Amino acid sequence: MNYIIRAAAALACAVGLCATPCTAYAAGTANSAMGPGRVASVETNYPDTEEAKQALAILTDLYANETDESMRRIAVDTSLAAICGTDPRNGTVNTTDGRLGIIGVYPKDPSYFYRVVYSALNARTPHLVSGERLIILEGGQPTHDIAPLAQFYESAKAMKAATAGMSDYQKASYIHDAIRNRLTYEVSEQRQLAVDAWASGKTACYGYAGLFYLLGTYCGLQVDPVVGRALGGYHAWDTVMIDGVTKIIDVTWDDTAETSAYFLLDEHALDGQRTTYTGDFETMKALCVSKK
């Protein structure tokens, strides 16, 4: 089978650098440190199909305005792997979840734990840590179905065209209302991330926040996702720059309360009412992974 290539990195075995395959390292858990393992620069391969090429083109465009390079790579790579899978010859790791393929290697940035919530497609991304490197593994079976992504992309392009020339405030309002009109709040064991939420019309807070992040960024707004605690439980929302000023936007609470009270609040308006998760990599992992 032929493969398309996306620049990434793969795991090297503790016994030495190895490109294909990498099976000698056995991790006790997918979220454990790698110990003596090393990281080698190689390439990640995806099936050389029209579906894979189309998915890569769509995802690259959707995340083109994301200014954080590592988060953009993670979002594109994990979403592409969710559709196409990866070439197992590029390296596998034995974990408590079984043998998992490697999606890529990225900087060990604590923001990974809240930014990955807003990946377009991939809800489950087990990982390993080696020094200052984050190794994301392929978790779950690829769908091999590009239709939901392609349909979402058509909606995103239409929204981008509709908001062209609008002010920041008008763009935020348009996207906020489009998401509210599309979605109904629902908590389920199967998390509905951006593309799935748009297709099903049902999601919890991370779907609302993820859609505003992805659509807002695509339409030219500077949006940052936030996770933390509100009303005693896990919650996700966004901040957005409006004419150079940071504002809070919580599409979930506006939709469930049938209000606009949480649209573009002052960044300190909810101080004392909710807590944003912050900290180093291990702290963020403890907070986010265990609270979702």
ZAZAKOL-961973 format. One line per field, with one value per residue (C-alpha): residue in one letter; x, z, y. Coordinates in Angstrom, 2 decimals, m for minus. Layout:
REM residues N
resn = [A  ...]
east = [X  ...]
up = [Z  ...]
north = [Y  ...]
END
This chain:
REM residues 292
resn = [M  N  Y  I  I  R  A  A  A  A  L  A  C  A  V  G  L  C  A  T  P  C  T  A  Y  A  A  G  T  A  N  S  A  M  G  P  G  R  V  A  S  V  E  T  N  Y  P  D  T  E  E  A  K  Q  A  L  A  I  L  T  D  L  Y  A  N  E  T  D  E  S  M  R  R  I  A  V  D  T  S  L  A  A  I  C  G  T  D  P  R  N  G  T  V  N  T  T  D  G  R  L  G  I  I  G  V  Y  P  K  D  P  S  Y  F  Y  R  V  V  Y  S  A  L  N  A  R  T  P  H  L  V  S  G  E  R  L  I  I  L  E  G  G  Q  P  T  H  D  I  A  P  L  A  Q  F  Y  E  S  A  K  A  M  K  A  A  T  A  G  M  S  D  Y  Q  K  A  S  Y  I  H  D  A  I  R  N  R  L  T  Y  E  V  S  E  Q  R  Q  L  A  V  D  A  W  A  S  G  K  T  A  C  Y  G  Y  A  G  L  F  Y  L  L  G  T  Y  C  G  L  Q  V  D  P  V  V  G  R  A  L  G  G  Y  H  A  W  D  T  V  M  I  D  G  V  T  K  I  I  D  V  T  W  D  D  T  A  E  T  S  A  Y  F  L  L  D  E  H  A  L  D  G  Q  R  T  T  Y  T  G  D  F  E  T  M  K  A  L  C  V  S  K  K]
east = [0.00  1.20  1.28  1.15  3.75  3.27  6.36  6.41  8.58  8.38  9.54  13.01  13.57  15.46  17.96  18.83  17.34  15.00  12.73  10.62  9.10  9.52  8.18  10.96  9.86  7.02  5.32  3.53  0.84  0.11  0.40  3.71  7.20  9.38  12.42  15.50  13.63  14.84  13.09  14.27  13.17  11.33  8.19  4.58  2.79  m0.91  m2.68  m2.15  m5.83  m7.93  m9.83  m6.64  m5.42  m8.77  m8.86  m5.34  m6.18  m9.36  m7.69  m4.71  m7.06  m9.31  m6.35  m4.38  m5.02  m3.91  m0.75  0.55  2.49  2.59  m1.13  m1.89  0.19  m1.47  m4.95  m4.30  m2.40  m4.84  m7.86  m6.26  m5.35  m8.95  m10.06  m7.16  m5.16  m1.36  1.11  2.09  5.50  6.28  6.48  4.24  4.36  3.06  0.81  m1.93  m4.29  m2.50  m0.12  m0.70  0.72  2.50  0.81  3.69  6.08  5.57  6.87  5.75  3.50  0.94  m1.58  m1.88  m4.34  m6.86  m6.18  m6.59  m10.16  m10.89  m9.42  m11.84  m12.22  m10.01  m11.45  m8.99  m5.27  m3.12  0.41  3.91  6.46  10.19  12.12  10.56  8.83  5.20  4.51  0.88  m0.36  m3.22  m6.14  m9.22  m10.08  m10.00  m13.38  m12.24  m15.22  m14.48  m18.13  m18.73  m15.49  m16.30  m19.81  m18.49  m15.90  m18.62  m20.44  m17.21  m16.45  m19.97  m19.58  m16.22  m17.73  m20.72  m18.52  m15.95  m15.75  m17.54  m16.09  m14.74  m17.93  m20.16  m18.16  m18.34  m22.08  m22.72  m20.73  m22.14  m25.72  m25.02  m23.70  m26.64  m29.12  m27.41  m26.81  m28.71  m26.90  m26.44  m23.91  m23.02  m20.20  m19.22  m17.86  m19.05  m16.11  m16.39  m17.12  m19.25  m21.16  m21.92  m23.14  m25.29  m26.50  m25.82  m22.85  m21.66  m19.57  m16.40  m18.32  m19.76  m16.40  m14.56  m16.86  m16.51  m12.73  m12.48  m15.05  m13.94  m10.29  m11.13  m13.11  m10.22  m10.88  m8.22  m9.85  m8.32  m10.06  m10.24  m11.00  m11.56  m14.28  m17.65  m20.57  m18.44  m17.66  m15.54  m16.40  m15.07  m15.46  m13.48  m11.83  m11.80  m10.04  m12.51  m10.74  m7.67  m9.56  m9.90  m13.52  m15.11  m17.66  m19.58  m21.84  m22.89  m24.40  m26.04  m27.69  m28.83  m30.14  m31.59  m29.81  m26.92  m25.62  m22.33  m21.56  m18.40  m18.03  m15.11  m12.24  m12.57  m16.38  m16.58  m13.67  m14.71  m17.40  m15.14  m11.53  m9.26  m6.90  m3.28  0.08  2.95  2.56  2.01  m0.39  m2.45  m2.55  m3.83  m6.48  m7.73  m7.36  m9.02  m11.81  m13.17]
up = [0.00  m0.77  1.95  2.15  4.46  7.16  8.99  12.60  14.88  16.27  19.30  19.46  21.54  24.79  23.28  20.47  17.67  15.41  12.68  11.59  13.50  17.12  19.42  21.92  24.42  26.67  28.64  31.88  30.99  28.10  30.47  32.09  31.65  29.11  31.32  29.17  25.87  23.23  20.45  16.85  14.03  11.38  9.29  10.03  7.18  6.34  3.63  0.16  m0.69  m2.02  1.28  3.28  0.99  1.19  4.99  5.32  3.06  5.03  8.44  7.32  6.21  9.29  11.61  9.40  11.74  14.91  15.95  18.33  15.99  18.28  19.03  15.31  14.54  17.33  16.17  12.53  13.26  15.79  13.66  10.54  12.47  13.68  10.05  8.37  11.07  10.87  9.25  11.96  10.31  11.60  15.14  17.77  21.55  23.96  26.56  28.95  26.07  23.80  20.94  19.76  16.75  17.13  15.81  16.51  18.97  20.22  22.91  26.44  26.81  29.67  27.40  25.58  28.21  27.57  23.92  22.90  24.23  21.13  18.54  15.62  15.78  18.08  21.59  23.03  22.75  25.07  25.44  26.71  28.03  27.32  28.84  27.39  24.58  24.38  22.32  21.27  20.46  18.30  20.57  19.20  15.72  12.76  11.17  7.52  7.01  5.87  5.35  8.74  8.39  4.81  5.78  8.71  6.41  4.01  6.94  8.15  4.70  4.44  7.86  6.91  3.77  5.71  8.34  5.96  6.52  9.87  13.03  15.77  17.77  14.82  14.01  17.61  17.72  14.41  15.40  18.94  17.61  14.88  17.47  19.82  17.00  15.94  19.27  22.19  25.48  26.24  28.34  27.15  27.62  23.99  23.94  20.99  19.80  17.24  14.05  15.78  17.73  14.56  12.84  15.71  17.09  20.62  22.91  26.34  27.24  25.46  22.18  22.46  23.43  20.82  18.03  19.01  19.12  15.76  13.87  15.50  14.71  11.16  10.66  11.87  15.57  18.22  20.44  23.38  24.94  28.73  31.05  34.77  37.38  37.68  39.97  41.54  38.35  35.21  32.67  29.34  27.81  25.68  25.72  22.58  21.63  20.61  19.22  21.28  24.55  26.12  26.68  28.13  26.08  27.37  24.63  26.75  29.56  27.13  25.34  28.39  30.17  26.97  27.59  26.28  29.76  29.09  25.74  25.79  29.51  31.00  31.55  35.35  35.48  36.72  39.18  42.26  40.36  38.37  38.48  35.47  35.49  35.33  36.21  34.89  32.75  35.61  37.43  34.30  33.64  37.15  36.86  33.33  32.69  35.94  35.78  32.26]
north = [0.00  3.51  6.18  9.94  11.45  14.07  15.33  14.12  12.05  8.55  6.63  5.09  1.99  2.07  m0.34  2.08  4.16  2.25  3.54  0.52  m1.04  0.04  m2.66  m3.34  m0.71  m1.90  0.87  0.06  2.57  4.90  7.87  6.92  8.37  6.59  6.28  5.59  5.74  8.19  10.04  9.89  12.17  10.14  10.49  9.55  7.81  7.81  5.79  7.22  7.55  10.39  10.33  10.85  13.62  15.39  15.07  16.47  19.42  20.21  19.97  22.05  24.81  24.62  25.13  27.52  30.47  28.66  30.52  27.84  25.55  22.52  22.73  23.09  20.00  18.02  19.00  18.14  14.93  13.48  14.33  12.83  9.67  9.41  9.06  7.29  5.58  5.41  3.07  0.55  0.15  3.64  2.29  0.73  0.76  m1.85  m0.20  m1.25  m0.46  m2.89  m2.08  1.48  3.28  6.64  9.76  12.14  13.76  17.32  19.71  18.77  21.79  21.77  23.49  20.15  18.97  21.69  22.35  18.71  18.86  20.91  18.58  18.40  14.64  12.58  12.31  9.82  10.47  8.31  9.57  8.93  11.42  11.35  14.23  17.36  15.48  14.45  11.31  10.97  7.50  6.34  5.41  3.72  2.51  4.95  5.63  5.75  8.09  11.61  12.60  14.34  16.32  17.31  18.41  20.46  22.05  23.21  24.84  26.45  27.87  29.27  30.87  32.34  33.86  35.21  36.88  38.33  42.07  41.91  43.46  41.18  41.73  40.87  37.73  36.54  37.17  35.39  32.28  32.25  32.27  29.70  27.24  27.86  27.33  24.12  22.37  20.89  20.27  16.57  14.67  11.18  8.69  9.21  12.74  14.79  16.87  19.66  17.72  15.07  17.71  19.66  16.49  15.19  18.51  17.29  17.88  18.97  22.01  20.88  20.59  24.10  25.57  23.53  24.68  28.33  27.93  26.15  28.24  31.49  30.90  29.85  33.06  35.21  35.69  35.09  32.45  30.60  27.60  27.38  24.48  24.55  24.22  25.91  25.07  22.35  20.43  20.37  23.05  24.38  27.82  30.31  33.68  35.81  39.03  41.72  44.78  43.93  43.32  39.85  38.79  35.65  33.75  30.72  29.41  26.43  28.50  30.91  28.00  26.05  29.18  30.66  33.92  36.02  36.82  35.01  36.62  38.74  39.34  41.25  38.79  39.19  39.18  35.59  35.72  33.76  31.87  29.56  28.38  28.00  25.03  26.17  24.67  22.61  19.49  17.03  19.36  19.91  16.18  15.50  18.20  17.65  13.93  12.92  15.51  15.04]
END
